[in-house]
């Protein structure tokens, strides 16, 4: 018969086994619970988009696409801007739940390719937990990408490692920002899904490489937080632009020319954009050596806190529009510190979520888009004929009729003048075409090539042309608000000094 002490040891051993089993099953239950939270928080996004042809802007088609998204705090869902761009109708659906919830866009940054959605039925969020945001992952860190790629309706997860963190071009906006490269598979439908490390979101799946295998890219959590901070006041201000152009200082000869010691690093300013705050603070041939106290290498990179380096412009991106940037420079061999107000927004040239602007006349299809003057120096700007230009107008195509023979092959051709007169806006262009006095309308492109429309034939034949091509409307809705004045009145307005009109008011 066992002694009391031996009996005690057996009891303790049994309790230990029971405790181990309890902890094991508790851990399993916790893992299942965490997995369930993850699955419930990652949603499939169904979008019906309007697709418009640039050459036939009166035509539109509806296409259905799918993407991914995930719930964050504040009853919000993050996804990619390219998933919801030009959306007509949206729904979201949880994994394993057939019910779909109608969704709508709260905010979007087409520059960063990120959007915030909400669900009209707020009860959706009652049983869904938000995924926490983590920190920028380190190189070679394990990462998990979750979403709803093509080929199935259930949640899919792929794993990989962080390969690089670089300053790369976002395909949705053609603008460069910080981006994480991973070797986890990212396919169509994964867009907008979370990339996770240690149970926290470290990025959003956004695009894949067309030049290699198993190369995917995610928007880093640093920029997600930056975007959410921007949206804290309910208004999207965007990313600030540094209105200068720089070149590397890898050449010892360049350093010698600009009176720099061999060990001094930085980038050389070769262009400062006119009419910007940069023009007030910086000069051509300045050398920027530090940004917000961080040294800039001769290759234009600055150190990252997580290790490695990145293009110094990343530290401009981390600021909000309206912030002040601190730059250390060398000017004529002397060190200086300048403060630069970041009041300009970096904007993509691509057009999203906007109806096309167009009108048809004599079979010529004219379309308009915002004119970008680019980074001109002061001398270039003062000599520019386009300093006040707001819209670029192009011939998208010519609808063939006997009245416009000889011009049927024209497409995507920008127009500079109408009957020898320049214009700054789409409305001015419309007036010049519609309200001219002569029989012929002469259009001239940037190279001086001319295209002629017979006004009488255009006015008498446009109705039949529209019927022939089954076009319901010969202009976009905004054109209905354009007032038409005669060409002579337009020229008289052009001749008035810029600072006044006939009423003595400020000219707009």
Secondary structure, 3 states (H helix, E strand, C coil): CCCHHHHHHHHHHHHHHHHHHHHHHHHHHHHHHHHHHHHHHEEEEEEEEEEECCCCCCCEEEEEEEEEEEEECCCEEEECHHHHCCEEEEEEEECCCCCEEEEEEEEEECCCCEEEEEECCHHHHHHCCCCCECCCCCCCCEEEEEECCCCCCCCEEEEEEEEEEEEEEECCCCEEEEEEEECCCCCCCCCCCEEEECCEEEEEEEEECCCCCCCEEEEEHHHHHHHHHHHHHCCCCCEECCCEEEEECCCHHHHHHCCCCCCCCCEEEEEECCCCHHHHHCCCCCEEEEECCEEECCCCEEECCCCCEEECCHHHHCCECCCEEEEEEEECCEEEEEEEECCCEECCCCCCCCCCEEEEECCEEEEEEECCCCCCCHHHHHHCCCCCCCEEEEEEEECCCHHHCCCCCCEEEEEEEECCEECCCHHHHHHHHHCCCCCEEEEEECCCCEEEEEHHHHHHHHHHHHHHCCCCCCECHHHHHCCCCCHHHHHHHHHCCCCCCCCCCCCC
